[in-house]
Amino acid sequence: MRKPVKAMKSVQNRDRQGHASAAERRYSDAYAYAGTLNTAGTVFKIIGAVVAFLGVASAIYSSAFERQSAVAVFLLGLLAGVACFWAGLLSSAFGQMMLAMLDMSVNSERTVELLEANAQPEVEEETEA
């Protein structure tokens, strides 16, 4: 008489006990880093928008005094704002990609463990006659 493979039972028991949370705990540092990277990108985008706005506003204000300096202030403010916004955009994109990869690895780990458990040969226990 064949009995179920013990490895399969242990995987199923872990699954009922919250397998996803165990995987998430394993990757908690990576999740924190990805979240921080995403948040830093958002902050950089906000700073870039504010810097660009201040550059345009100061160019409008200084245009009343001198035309050439207004153009220079406008271009420098706009360039700094766009550069900051672009850095924030890249940072947020990397953070989002990292989060997506972590979610994929956490969600596929269960499938891999189930496949590994099914790939193990069945253990037959000999019964005494």
All heavy atoms as an XYZ file, in Angstrom:
966
protein
N       0.835     -1.167      0.000
C       0.000      0.000      0.000
C       0.890      1.243      0.000
O       1.794      1.360      0.803
C      -0.888     -0.029      1.233
C      -1.758      1.168      1.380
S      -2.810      0.979      2.795
C      -4.351      0.951      1.986
N       0.604      2.165     -0.910
C       1.416      3.363     -1.029
C       0.848      4.472     -0.160
O      -0.352      4.678     -0.082
C       1.446      3.841     -2.471
C       2.205      2.923     -3.369
C       2.311      3.540     -4.720
N       3.142      2.701     -5.547
C       3.669      3.069     -6.671
N       3.431      4.269     -7.128
N       4.422      2.272     -7.355
N       1.771      5.182      0.449
C       1.390      6.338      1.255
C       1.828      7.604      0.525
O       2.759      7.572     -0.267
C       2.056      6.259      2.630
C       1.513      5.128      3.466
C       2.065      5.197      4.852
C       1.461      4.072      5.686
N       1.934      4.107      7.041
N       1.185      8.735      0.785
C       1.566      9.981      0.118
C       3.006     10.368      0.453
O       3.527     10.053      1.522
C       0.598     11.018      0.668
C      -0.481     10.255      1.327
C       0.058      8.910      1.657
N       3.614     11.022     -0.473
C       4.991     11.467     -0.274
C       5.008     12.523      0.820
O       4.196     13.452      0.832
C       5.548     12.044     -1.595
C       6.962     12.525     -1.417
C       5.458     11.005     -2.688
N       5.950     12.395      1.731
C       6.023     13.328      2.849
C       6.360     14.739      2.387
O       5.893     15.708      2.955
C       7.057     12.844      3.861
C       6.609     11.623      4.612
C       7.632     11.220      5.637
C       7.178      9.971      6.362
N       8.136      9.559      7.378
N       7.177     14.860      1.354
C       7.562     16.195      0.871
C       6.341     16.970      0.392
O       6.212     18.159      0.642
C       8.586     16.080     -0.241
N       5.455     16.295     -0.286
C       4.254     16.956     -0.788
C       3.378     17.423      0.367
O       2.839     18.517      0.329
C       3.481     16.001     -1.698
C       2.301     16.609     -2.359
S       2.842     17.829     -3.528
C       1.283     18.309     -4.207
N       3.274     16.625      1.402
C       2.485     17.022      2.564
C       3.086     18.244      3.241
O       2.377     19.139      3.658
C       2.410     15.872      3.573
C       1.359     14.857      3.253
C       1.240     13.899      4.401
C       0.043     12.991      4.214
N      -0.114     12.084      5.329
N       4.416     18.281      3.363
C       5.030     19.421      4.036
C       4.832     20.701      3.237
O       4.609     21.764      3.800
C       6.517     19.178      4.278
O       7.209     19.118      3.051
N       4.872     20.628      1.912
C       4.624     21.806      1.093
C       3.187     22.261      1.249
O       2.908     23.447      1.402
C       4.955     21.522     -0.402
C       4.484     22.662     -1.278
C       6.442     21.305     -0.575
N       2.238     21.319      1.255
C       0.841     21.689      1.413
C       0.581     22.283      2.790
O      -0.179     23.233      2.931
C      -0.053     20.477      1.179
C      -0.098     20.043     -0.272
C      -0.817     18.712     -0.450
O      -1.051     18.001      0.514
N      -1.140     18.390     -1.686
N       1.224     21.750      3.819
C       1.046     22.306      5.160
C       1.598     23.720      5.246
O       0.989     24.589      5.843
C       1.718     21.415      6.207
C       0.961     20.119      6.433
O      -0.227     20.034      6.133
N       1.647     19.117      6.931
N       2.761     23.939      4.646
C       3.324     25.283      4.660
C       2.422     26.240      3.899
O       2.277     27.386      4.255
C       4.720     25.307      4.031
C       5.802     24.939      5.013
C       7.133     25.148      4.397
N       7.332     24.061      3.433
C       8.231     24.087      2.467
N       9.002     25.121      2.300
N       8.362     23.071      1.655
N       1.801     25.735      2.845
C       0.928     26.580      2.037
C      -0.270     27.032      2.859
O      -0.684     28.172      2.779
C       0.483     25.798      0.808
C       0.071     26.712     -0.316
O       0.531     27.869     -0.311
O      -0.694     26.263     -1.177
N      -0.826     26.165      3.655
C      -1.964     26.521      4.495
C      -1.571     27.467      5.619
O      -2.368     28.231      6.108
C      -2.577     25.256      5.096
C      -3.426     24.513      4.109
C      -4.152     23.378      4.784
N      -4.080     22.230      3.888
C      -3.634     21.047      4.204
N      -3.224     20.801      5.421
N      -3.584     20.076      3.324
N      -0.326     27.396      6.045
C       0.128     28.213      7.164
C       0.615     29.593      6.731
O       1.144     30.329      7.530
C       1.256     27.503      7.911
C       0.804     26.223      8.565
C       1.972     25.410      9.074
O       3.117     25.793      8.897
N       1.689     24.283      9.687
N       0.491     29.936      5.478
C       0.896     31.269      5.026
C       2.228     31.262      4.323
O       3.157     31.936      4.749
N       2.337     30.495      3.270
C       3.598     30.399      2.532
C       4.013     31.735      1.946
O       5.167     32.091      1.947
C       3.452     29.357      1.419
C       4.667     29.239      0.574
N       4.813     29.950     -0.578
C       5.783     28.508      0.722
C       5.972     29.665     -1.123
N       6.576     28.787     -0.345
N       3.057     32.519      1.448
C       3.385     33.796      0.814
C       4.029     34.739      1.820
O       4.952     35.460      1.497
C       2.150     34.425      0.204
N       3.571     34.722      3.065
C       4.164     35.619      4.046
C       5.594     35.212      4.374
O       6.423     36.061      4.654
C       3.312     35.662      5.308
O       3.276     34.390      5.921
N       5.896     33.930      4.322
C       7.276     33.492      4.557
C       8.185     33.981      3.443
O       9.303     34.431      3.693
C       7.336     31.968      4.666
N       7.715     33.906      2.210
C       8.511     34.394      1.095
C       8.653     35.910      1.157
O       9.716     36.445      0.866
C       7.879     33.971     -0.223
N       7.602     36.573      1.553
C       7.683     38.019      1.672
C       8.652     38.424      2.776
O       9.366     39.413      2.648
C       6.310     38.618      1.921
C       5.437     38.607      0.690
C       4.019     39.069      0.964
O       3.704     39.395      2.138
O       3.236     39.090      0.017
N       8.681     37.659      3.871
C       9.648     37.950      4.930
C      11.065     37.769      4.427
O      11.966     38.521      4.790
C       9.393     37.046      6.131
C       8.279     37.519      7.021
C       8.293     36.787      8.354
N       8.241     35.339      8.216
C       7.134     34.617      8.161
N       5.972     35.224      8.211
N       7.175     33.309      8.047
N      11.274     36.767      3.580
C      12.602     36.514      3.047
C      13.070     37.680      2.185
O      14.236     38.039      2.182
C      12.596     35.232      2.223
C      13.964     34.856      1.707
C      13.980     33.547      0.958
N      13.242     32.510      1.635
C      12.244     31.807      1.083
N      11.888     32.032     -0.154
N      11.615     30.881      1.752
N      12.148     38.289      1.468
C      12.494     39.385      0.584
C      12.163     40.750      1.180
O      12.041     41.735      0.452
C      11.748     39.232     -0.749
C      12.130     38.006     -1.525
C      11.194     37.015     -1.808
C      13.422     37.828     -1.990
C      11.539     35.897     -2.529
C      13.780     36.698     -2.702
C      12.829     35.740     -2.975
O      13.171     34.626     -3.690
N      12.007     40.840      2.484
C      11.564     42.095      3.101
C      12.546     43.234      2.861
O      12.129     44.370      2.615
C      11.329     41.898      4.596
O      12.532     41.579      5.245
N      13.846     42.963      2.918
C      14.828     44.021      2.656
C      14.736     44.514      1.220
O      14.829     45.711      0.959
C      16.246     43.527      2.935
C      16.517     43.322      4.407
O      15.776     43.904      5.231
O      17.462     42.587      4.739
N      14.560     43.583      0.298
C      14.450     43.973     -1.106
C      13.177     44.776     -1.344
O      13.183     45.755     -2.101
C      14.478     42.743     -2.001
N      12.071     44.381     -0.692
C      10.832     45.152     -0.812
C      11.014     46.562     -0.246
O      10.540     47.545     -0.818
C       9.677     44.460     -0.092
C       8.916     43.491     -0.946
C       9.004     42.114     -0.726
C       8.087     43.939     -1.964
C       8.297     41.219     -1.505
C       7.374     43.052     -2.744
C       7.483     41.692     -2.508
O       6.782     40.813     -3.295
N      11.706     46.661      0.885
C      11.942     47.978      1.486
C      12.807     48.849      0.576
O      12.537     50.041      0.394
C      12.616     47.811      2.843
N      13.834     48.255     -0.021
C      14.706     49.009     -0.922
C      13.942     49.472     -2.159
O      14.072     50.618     -2.585
C      15.908     48.154     -1.322
C      16.865     48.860     -2.233
C      17.699     49.869     -1.757
C      16.928     48.546     -3.583
C      18.569     50.541     -2.589
C      17.793     49.209     -4.428
C      18.617     50.197     -3.926
O      19.466     50.858     -4.761
N      13.139     48.592     -2.725
C      12.363     48.955     -3.917
C      11.352     50.051     -3.594
O      11.166     50.984     -4.375
C      11.658     47.729     -4.483
N      10.713     49.956     -2.447
C       9.773     50.992     -2.034
C      10.456     52.331     -1.808
O       9.941     53.388     -2.176
N      11.647     52.290     -1.197
C      12.414     53.511     -0.972
C      12.838     54.129     -2.292
O      12.783     55.354     -2.470
C      13.646     53.208     -0.107
O      13.216     52.638      1.125
C      14.459     54.461      0.160
N      13.265     53.302     -3.222
C      13.666     53.788     -4.545
C      12.480     54.429     -5.258
O      12.616     55.497     -5.872
C      14.218     52.616     -5.357
C      15.021     52.918     -6.601
C      16.241     53.757     -6.264
C      15.461     51.611     -7.248
N      11.335     53.819     -5.168
C      10.126     54.372     -5.785
C       9.732     55.697     -5.130
O       9.387     56.660     -5.809
C       8.993     53.353     -5.685
C       7.816     53.720     -6.542
O       7.932     54.465     -7.496
N       6.669     53.193     -6.191
N       9.800     55.762     -3.808
C       9.464     56.988     -3.080
C      10.461     58.106     -3.396
O      10.062     59.258     -3.587
C       9.433     56.722     -1.568
O       8.491     55.682     -1.303
C       9.051     57.965     -0.794
N      11.741     57.767     -3.454
C      12.756     58.771     -3.796
C      12.514     59.319     -5.202
O      12.689     60.519     -5.447
C      14.149     58.157     -3.698
N      12.103     58.455     -6.110
C      11.792     58.914     -7.456
C      10.632     59.889     -7.470
O      10.658     60.895     -8.185
N       9.618     59.609     -6.673
C       8.470     60.516     -6.582
C       8.892     61.860     -6.008
O       8.475     62.921     -6.497
C       7.361     59.886     -5.723
O       6.996     58.634     -6.301
C       6.150     60.785     -5.631
N       9.749     61.833     -4.994
C      10.241     63.081     -4.394
C      11.049     63.875     -5.424
O      10.887     65.099     -5.555
C      11.075     62.777     -3.125
C      11.820     64.011     -2.647
C      10.183     62.228     -2.035
N      11.915     63.192     -6.177
C      12.706     63.873     -7.204
C      11.806     64.484     -8.278
O      12.070     65.579     -8.774
C      13.710     62.918     -7.852
C      15.038     62.892     -7.165
C      15.404     61.794     -6.407
C      15.920     63.943     -7.278
C      16.628     61.747     -5.780
C      17.150     63.922     -6.649
C      17.508     62.817     -5.893
N      10.741     63.780     -8.653
C       9.833     64.324     -9.661
C       9.141     65.584     -9.140
O       8.988     66.565     -9.873
C       8.790     63.282    -10.071
C       9.369     62.190    -10.958
C       8.295     61.294    -11.538
C       7.776     60.338    -10.503
N       6.848     59.340    -11.054
N       8.744     65.573     -7.881
C       8.101     66.754     -7.296
C       9.090     67.913     -7.225
O       8.761     69.058     -7.582
C       7.526     66.420     -5.896
C       6.348     65.461     -6.048
C       7.113     67.688     -5.154
C       5.857     64.879     -4.745
N      10.324     67.628     -6.796
C      11.352     68.673     -6.731
C      11.625     69.231     -8.121
O      11.769     70.444     -8.305
C      12.639     68.124     -6.078
C      12.409     67.888     -4.585
C      13.817     69.076     -6.298
C      13.547     67.169     -3.893
N      11.699     68.348     -9.126
C      11.928     68.807    -10.489
C      10.821     69.713    -10.985
O      11.080     70.734    -11.632
N       9.574     69.361    -10.687
C       8.445     70.201    -11.102
C       8.485     71.551    -10.402
O       8.241     72.598    -11.023
C       7.133     69.484    -10.821
N       8.833     71.561     -9.114
C       8.910     72.816     -8.357
C      10.047     73.680     -8.885
O       9.891     74.900     -9.073
C       9.062     72.534     -6.843
C       9.435     73.780     -6.074
C       7.786     71.918     -6.295
N      11.211     73.078     -9.142
C      12.355     73.835     -9.658
C      12.034     74.427    -11.032
O      12.355     75.589    -11.316
C      13.621     72.942     -9.715
C      14.721     73.577    -10.542
C      14.125     72.658     -8.314
N      11.397     73.648    -11.883
C      11.015     74.161    -13.205
C      10.015     75.307    -13.066
O      10.138     76.339    -13.756
C      10.432     73.041    -14.057
N       9.054     75.161    -12.174
C       8.074     76.226    -11.956
C       8.757     77.486    -11.430
O       8.476     78.600    -11.884
C       6.975     75.766    -10.992
C       6.017     76.860    -10.626
C       5.047     77.265    -11.520
C       6.101     77.484     -9.395
C       4.166     78.286    -11.197
C       5.229     78.506     -9.062
C       4.256     78.903     -9.959
N       9.655     77.320    -10.448
C      10.360     78.480     -9.900
C      11.246     79.141    -10.954
O      11.387     80.372    -10.979
C      11.183     78.080     -8.680
C      10.391     77.722     -7.424
C      11.320     77.264     -6.306
C       9.549     78.903     -6.962
N      11.871     78.331    -11.821
C      12.690     78.898    -12.894
C      11.864     79.722    -13.857
O      12.263     80.831    -14.248
N      10.712     79.215    -14.231
C       9.830     79.954    -15.141
C       9.284     81.206    -14.456
O       9.247     82.295    -15.053
C       8.682     79.041    -15.636
C       7.634     79.840    -16.379
C       9.236     77.943    -16.514
N       8.877     81.080    -13.181
C       8.344     82.231    -12.450
C       9.407     83.311    -12.262
O       9.129     84.504    -12.435
C       7.803     81.781    -11.096
N      10.625     82.914    -11.932
C      11.684     83.915    -11.754
C      12.084     84.532    -13.086
O      12.466     85.702    -13.138
C      12.888     83.312    -11.044
O      13.446     82.280    -11.825
N      11.982     83.773    -14.169
C      12.276     84.345    -15.489
C      11.224     85.383    -15.864
O      11.551     86.439    -16.422
C      12.321     83.242    -16.533
N       9.980     85.104    -15.539
C       8.908     86.079    -15.824
C       9.113     87.340    -14.979
O       8.972     88.465    -15.466
C       7.525     85.445    -15.573
C       7.253     84.362    -16.621
C       6.433     86.500    -15.579
C       6.028     83.531    -16.339
N       9.491     87.137    -13.728
C       9.722     88.283    -12.840
C      10.923     89.105    -13.306
O      10.876     90.329    -13.321
C       9.928     87.791    -11.409
C      10.247     88.888    -10.426
C       9.247     89.759     -9.995
C      11.533     89.059     -9.948
C       9.530     90.776     -9.108
C      11.831     90.073     -9.047
C      10.833     90.927     -8.636
O      11.106     91.929     -7.762
N      12.016     88.432    -13.680
C      13.223     89.163    -14.072
C      13.125     89.735    -15.484
O      13.953     90.547    -15.871
C      14.459     88.275    -13.955
O      14.394     87.222    -14.886
N      12.148     89.331    -16.255
C      12.008     89.879    -17.609
C      11.643     91.357    -17.581
O      11.864     92.078    -18.553
C      10.976     89.089    -18.400
O       9.683     89.298    -17.860
N      11.086     91.803    -16.459
C      10.759     93.220    -16.338
C      12.020     94.066    -16.204
O      12.019     95.240    -16.554
C       9.852     93.437    -15.136
N      13.107     93.478    -15.738
C      14.339     94.238    -15.512
C      15.317     94.108    -16.678
O      15.833     95.086    -17.175
C      15.015     93.781    -14.216
C      14.119     93.919    -13.025
C      13.619     92.801    -12.389
C      13.751     95.165    -12.552
C      12.790     92.921    -11.290
C      12.919     95.298    -11.462
C      12.437     94.171    -10.825
N      15.600     92.871    -17.068
C      16.573     92.661    -18.142
C      16.173     91.427    -18.943
O      15.953     90.357    -18.389
C      17.975     92.477    -17.543
C      19.048     92.482    -18.598
C      20.442     92.417    -18.005
O      20.621     92.783    -16.833
O      21.332     91.977    -18.730
N      16.112     91.573    -20.231
C      15.608     90.530    -21.108
C      16.567     89.348    -21.207
O      16.141     88.193    -21.193
C      15.384     91.138    -22.500
C      14.590     90.283    -23.398
C      13.158     90.592    -23.116
N      12.292     90.117    -24.182
C      11.114     89.632    -23.939
N      10.689     89.545    -22.703
N      10.339     89.253    -24.906
N      17.874     89.597    -21.343
C      18.844     88.510    -21.531
C      18.960     87.631    -20.292
O      19.064     86.419    -20.397
C      20.207     89.077    -21.908
C      20.239     89.662    -23.304
C      21.585     90.250    -23.631
O      22.380     90.523    -22.744
N      21.832     90.461    -24.915
N      18.950     88.221    -19.122
C      19.032     87.411    -17.906
C      17.768     86.587    -17.717
O      17.807     85.487    -17.164
C      19.309     88.284    -16.685
O      18.199     89.103    -16.415
N      16.641     87.101    -18.171
C      15.383     86.356    -18.049
C      15.430     85.081    -18.876
O      14.977     84.021    -18.436
C      14.214     87.231    -18.474
N      16.007     85.158    -20.072
C      16.131     83.976    -20.925
C      17.071     82.960    -20.286
O      16.792     81.756    -20.267
C      16.610     84.376    -22.346
C      16.927     83.141    -23.167
C      15.565     85.227    -23.033
N      18.183     83.429    -19.729
C      19.143     82.534    -19.087
C      18.526     81.863    -17.861
O      18.684     80.654    -17.657
C      20.394     83.304    -18.687
N      17.813     82.641    -17.043
C      17.167     82.076    -15.849
C      16.097     81.066    -16.262
O      15.971     79.992    -15.660
C      16.575     83.209    -14.980
C      15.642     82.648    -13.911
C      17.666     84.020    -14.339
N      15.341     81.396    -17.293
C      14.304     80.480    -17.790
C      14.918     79.163    -18.245
O      14.450     78.080    -17.868
C      13.543     81.138    -18.944
C      12.554     80.232    -19.608
C      11.346     79.957    -19.000
C      12.835     79.636    -20.821
C      10.419     79.114    -19.592
C      11.928     78.788    -21.436
C      10.712     78.524    -20.815
N      15.957     79.232    -19.054
C      16.593     78.011    -19.567
C      17.254     77.193    -18.464
O      17.140     75.966    -18.441
C      17.605     78.355    -20.659
C      17.010     78.870    -21.967
C      18.113     79.262    -22.937
C      16.095     77.825    -22.578
N      17.954     77.867    -17.547
C      18.600     77.137    -16.446
C      17.574     76.493    -15.519
O      17.738     75.344    -15.099
C      19.516     78.072    -15.655
C      20.841     78.422    -16.322
C      21.598     79.448    -15.490
C      21.679     77.169    -16.513
N      16.526     77.223    -15.191
C      15.476     76.673    -14.329
C      14.764     75.502    -14.980
O      14.513     74.467    -14.354
N      14.463     75.656    -16.262
C      13.798     74.589    -16.990
C      14.705     73.364    -17.129
O      14.260     72.223    -16.939
C      13.359     75.097    -18.369
C      12.344     74.250    -19.103
C      11.053     74.151    -18.294
C      12.069     74.823    -20.475
N      15.978     73.606    -17.436
C      16.931     72.493    -17.568
C      17.111     71.745    -16.247
O      17.093     70.504    -16.216
C      18.286     73.012    -18.071
C      19.366     71.970    -18.290
C      18.967     71.044    -19.438
C      20.685     72.630    -18.586
N      17.256     72.492    -15.145
C      17.416     71.844    -13.837
C      16.151     71.078    -13.451
O      16.223     69.954    -12.933
C      17.745     72.888    -12.776
N      15.005     71.665    -13.727
C      13.741     70.994    -13.400
C      13.542     69.725    -14.210
O      13.134     68.686    -13.671
N      13.846     69.789    -15.503
C      13.694     68.609    -16.359
C      14.682     67.521    -15.956
O      14.335     66.332    -15.917
C      13.843     68.998    -17.852
C      14.005     67.785    -18.728
C      12.646     69.823    -18.294
N      15.927     67.911    -15.626
C      16.929     66.921    -15.202
C      16.504     66.232    -13.913
O      16.617     65.005    -13.775
C      18.276     67.594    -15.026
N      15.996     67.007    -12.966
C      15.535     66.433    -11.696
C      14.328     65.529    -11.927
O      14.245     64.444    -11.351
C      15.169     67.566    -10.751
S      15.885     67.430     -9.130
N      13.399     65.985    -12.764
C      12.214     65.172    -13.054
C      12.612     63.879    -13.757
O      12.075     62.816    -13.462
C      11.233     65.975    -13.926
C       9.904     65.323    -14.083
C       8.929     65.495    -13.120
C       9.619     64.519    -15.175
C       7.696     64.885    -13.245
C       8.393     63.904    -15.307
C       7.428     64.091    -14.342
N      13.545     63.947    -14.683
C      14.009     62.761    -15.409
C      14.675     61.767    -14.449
O      14.444     60.554    -14.545
C      14.956     63.167    -16.526
C      15.408     62.039    -17.370
C      16.645     61.478    -17.393
C      14.635     61.290    -18.316
N      16.689     60.445    -18.292
C      15.466     60.317    -18.867
C      13.318     61.369    -18.738
C      15.017     59.409    -19.814
C      12.877     60.473    -19.684
C      13.723     59.516    -20.209
N      15.501     62.270    -13.518
C      16.129     61.388    -12.527
C      15.074     60.718    -11.660
O      15.172     59.523    -11.348
C      17.103     62.185    -11.665
N      14.049     61.460    -11.289
C      12.962     60.886    -10.503
C      12.175     59.857    -11.279
O      11.759     58.826    -10.741
N      11.977     60.120    -12.559
C      11.262     59.177    -13.412
C      12.020     57.861    -13.527
O      11.433     56.778    -13.410
C      11.060     59.801    -14.793
C      10.092     59.130    -15.728
C       8.681     59.265    -15.187
C      10.189     59.759    -17.099
N      13.327     57.942    -13.738
C      14.142     56.721    -13.817
C      14.163     55.972    -12.492
O      14.061     54.745    -12.455
C      15.570     57.060    -14.246
C      15.749     57.480    -15.697
C      17.199     57.883    -15.957
C      15.345     56.364    -16.631
N      14.277     56.704    -11.397
C      14.298     56.072    -10.079
C      12.979     55.360     -9.793
O      12.969     54.218     -9.314
C      14.579     57.125     -9.014
O      14.542     56.560     -7.734
N      11.870     56.004    -10.099
C      10.570     55.365     -9.898
C      10.404     54.148    -10.799
O       9.848     53.131    -10.377
C       9.439     56.360    -10.181
O       9.355     57.300     -9.153
N      10.888     54.247    -12.026
C      10.779     53.115    -12.949
C      11.582     51.925    -12.437
O      11.098     50.782    -12.470
C      11.258     53.515    -14.336
N      12.788     52.172    -11.948
C      13.599     51.065    -11.410
C      12.950     50.468    -10.172
O      12.954     49.251     -9.978
C      15.018     51.529    -11.097
C      15.854     51.787    -12.316
C      16.692     52.882    -12.367
C      15.807     50.949    -13.409
C      17.466     53.127    -13.492
C      16.573     51.181    -14.536
C      17.401     52.283    -14.578
N      12.390     51.313     -9.309
C      11.701     50.812     -8.121
C      10.492     49.966     -8.481
O      10.267     48.904     -7.886
N       9.704     50.401     -9.466
C       8.541     49.635     -9.898
C       8.943     48.310    -10.545
O       8.297     47.278    -10.319
C       7.702     50.456    -10.885
C       6.939     51.583    -10.244
C       5.861     51.084     -9.317
O       5.182     50.110     -9.591
N       5.691     51.768     -8.197
N      10.015     48.330    -11.352
C      10.483     47.075    -11.963
C      10.975     46.107    -10.892
O      10.726     44.901    -10.975
C      11.602     47.357    -12.974
C      11.102     47.968    -14.248
S      12.306     48.061    -15.594
C      13.766     48.665    -14.822
N      11.659     46.632     -9.881
C      12.143     45.779     -8.806
C      10.977     45.175     -8.028
O      10.998     43.987     -7.683
C      13.054     46.584     -7.887
C      13.829     45.779     -6.919
S      15.004     46.844     -6.070
C      15.837     45.640     -5.083
N       9.951     45.977     -7.754
C       8.767     45.457     -7.077
C       8.083     44.375     -7.905
O       7.637     43.356     -7.368
C       7.781     46.590     -6.783
C       8.112     47.505     -5.614
C       7.166     48.694     -5.575
C       8.063     46.749     -4.310
N       8.006     44.590     -9.215
C       7.372     43.593    -10.077
C       8.168     42.290    -10.078
O       7.585     41.197    -10.032
C       7.248     44.133    -11.499
N       9.497     42.379    -10.126
C      10.316     41.154    -10.103
C      10.190     40.431     -8.773
O      10.142     39.199     -8.731
C      11.775     41.492    -10.403
C      12.020     41.831    -11.857
S      13.753     41.987    -12.295
C      14.219     43.439    -11.400
N      10.144     41.181     -7.681
C       9.991     40.553     -6.368
C       8.631     39.868     -6.249
O       8.541     38.750     -5.735
C      10.164     41.587     -5.259
C      11.583     42.067     -5.023
C      11.577     43.287     -4.134
C      12.432     40.965     -4.434
N       7.582     40.532     -6.715
C       6.258     39.909     -6.683
C       6.235     38.637     -7.523
O       5.642     37.634     -7.127
C       5.199     40.880     -7.195
C       4.907     41.995     -6.208
O       5.256     41.835     -5.021
O       4.340     43.010     -6.626
N       6.906     38.682     -8.667
C       6.943     37.501     -9.528
C       7.684     36.355     -8.841
O       7.232     35.214     -8.879
C       7.640     37.842    -10.852
C       7.636     36.712    -11.844
S       8.374     37.170    -13.424
C      10.042     37.564    -12.944
N       8.795     36.666     -8.180
C       9.548     35.581     -7.527
C       8.791     35.027     -6.326
O       8.810     33.820     -6.082
C      10.934     36.075     -7.119
O      10.833     37.018     -6.085
N       8.094     35.879     -5.587
C       7.317     35.404     -4.441
C       6.169     34.520     -4.921
O       5.902     33.456     -4.357
C       6.795     36.593     -3.605
C       5.722     36.148     -2.638
C       7.936     37.243     -2.858
N       5.488     34.945     -5.975
C       4.336     34.189     -6.457
C       4.726     32.907     -7.178
O       3.972     31.947     -7.178
C       3.470     35.061     -7.367
C       2.773     36.146     -6.589
O       2.423     35.957     -5.433
N       2.586     37.289     -7.204
N       5.885     32.875     -7.803
C       6.282     31.664     -8.521
C       7.003     30.664     -7.613
O       7.160     29.507     -7.988
C       7.169     32.014     -9.716
O       8.373     32.592     -9.272
N       7.411     31.093     -6.444
C       8.127     30.189     -5.532
C       7.255     29.013     -5.122
O       7.717     27.875     -5.047
C       8.595     30.959     -4.302
C       9.445     30.129     -3.384
C      10.024     30.943     -2.255
O       9.867     32.159     -2.240
O      10.638     30.330     -1.374
N       5.986     29.260     -4.882
C       5.067     28.182     -4.495
C       4.973     27.143     -5.607
O       5.004     25.943     -5.358
C       3.690     28.772     -4.199
C       2.667     27.740     -3.870
C       1.331     28.401     -3.538
N       0.324     27.396     -3.404
C      -0.588     27.116     -4.327
N      -0.603     27.786     -5.455
N      -1.474     26.178     -4.135
N       4.867     27.594     -6.847
C       4.772     26.674     -7.972
C       6.034     25.838     -8.105
O       5.965     24.629     -8.340
C       4.533     27.465     -9.274
O       3.381     28.280     -9.095
C       4.344     26.551    -10.451
N       7.179     26.462     -7.936
C       8.443     25.737     -8.034
C       8.545     24.681     -6.945
O       8.955     23.547     -7.203
C       9.640     26.720     -7.963
C      10.951     25.983     -7.822
C       9.662     27.615     -9.190
N       8.150     25.021     -5.738
C       8.210     24.042     -4.654
C       7.255     22.879     -4.889
O       7.584     21.729     -4.604
C       7.924     24.721     -3.316
C       9.073     25.559     -2.826
C       8.815     26.146     -1.458
O       7.715     25.922     -0.909
O       9.708     26.829     -0.950
N       6.075     23.168     -5.401
C       5.133     22.085     -5.706
C       5.666     21.183     -6.814
O       5.518     19.958     -6.751
C       3.768     22.648     -6.094
C       2.967     23.271     -4.953
C       1.725     23.950     -5.495
C       2.617     22.232     -3.917
N       6.285     21.778     -7.820
C       6.869     20.977     -8.899
C       8.026     20.124     -8.397
O       8.174     18.971     -8.783
C       7.331     21.883    -10.047
C       6.228     22.514    -10.878
C       6.815     23.510    -11.859
C       5.423     21.454    -11.599
N       8.847     20.696     -7.531
C       9.955     19.929     -6.970
C       9.437     18.787     -6.105
O      10.001     17.702     -6.101
C      10.865     20.843     -6.147
C      11.724     21.753     -6.987
C      12.532     22.714     -6.149
O      12.300     22.800     -4.912
O      13.394     23.395     -6.720
N       8.381     19.030     -5.355
C       7.829     17.974     -4.507
C       7.236     16.852     -5.344
O       7.350     15.676     -4.992
C       6.764     18.550     -3.578
N       6.618     17.191     -6.458
C       6.047     16.175     -7.343
C       7.125     15.428     -8.118
O       6.905     14.299     -8.537
C       5.054     16.801     -8.318
C       3.756     17.142     -7.639
O       3.414     16.556     -6.621
N       3.050     18.103     -8.181
N       8.273     16.039     -8.315
C       9.333     15.400     -9.079
C      10.098     14.367     -8.248
O      10.802     13.523     -8.794
C      10.311     16.439     -9.605
N       9.968     14.414     -6.934
C      10.663     13.459     -6.087
C      10.026     12.086     -6.245
O       8.802     11.953     -6.320
C      10.600     13.895     -4.624
C      11.379     15.164     -4.359
C      11.240     15.600     -2.910
O      10.516     14.977     -2.145
N      11.927     16.655     -2.545
N      10.848     11.066     -6.261
C      10.277      9.703     -6.394
C       9.477      9.357     -5.140
O       9.777      9.789     -4.026
C      11.509      8.813     -6.515
C      12.635      9.602     -5.975
C      12.298     11.046     -6.174
N       8.443      8.602     -5.381
C       7.609      8.178     -4.255
C       8.363      7.189     -3.389
O       9.084      6.326     -3.872
C       6.324      7.558     -4.763
C       5.422      8.552     -5.447
C       4.082      7.929     -5.808
O       3.756      6.851     -5.270
O       3.401      8.531     -6.617
N       8.158      7.321     -2.113
C       8.819      6.445     -1.145
C       7.818      5.364     -0.745
O       6.724      5.661     -0.280
C       9.268      7.238      0.091
C       9.903      6.311      1.088
C      10.195      8.363     -0.316
N       8.214      4.146     -0.972
C       7.341      3.031     -0.604
C       7.856      2.437      0.695
O       9.037      2.176      0.863
C       7.341      1.950     -1.679
C       6.697      2.392     -2.974
C       6.604      1.231     -3.940
O       6.559      0.083     -3.490
O       6.610      1.519     -5.127
N       6.956      2.274      1.604
C       7.326      1.649      2.862
C       6.998      0.168      2.779
O       5.932     -0.236      2.316
C       6.572      2.296      4.014
C       6.975      3.731      4.246
C       6.278      4.316      5.447
O       5.776      3.522      6.290
O       6.204      5.533      5.544
N       7.936     -0.604      3.229
C       7.716     -2.045      3.189
C       6.880     -2.445      4.411
O       7.118     -2.009      5.525
C       9.054     -2.786      3.225
C       9.879     -2.524      1.982
C      11.185     -3.287      2.034
O      11.279     -4.269      2.791
O      12.104     -2.880      1.332
N       5.904     -3.249      4.152
C       5.061     -3.732      5.255
C       5.516     -5.145      5.609
O       5.911     -5.933      4.757
C       3.571     -3.761      4.850
O       3.429     -4.567      3.684
C       3.096     -2.350      4.557
N       5.482     -5.404      6.862
C       5.898     -6.727      7.297
C       4.750     -7.714      7.076
O       3.606     -7.436      7.380
C       6.259     -6.689      8.789
C       7.473     -5.819      9.037
C       7.808     -5.797     10.508
O       7.428     -6.733     11.237
O       8.451     -4.827     10.932
N       5.086     -8.800      6.520
C       4.065     -9.803      6.219
C       3.849    -10.758      7.346
O       4.519    -11.019      8.236
C       4.438    -10.576      4.967
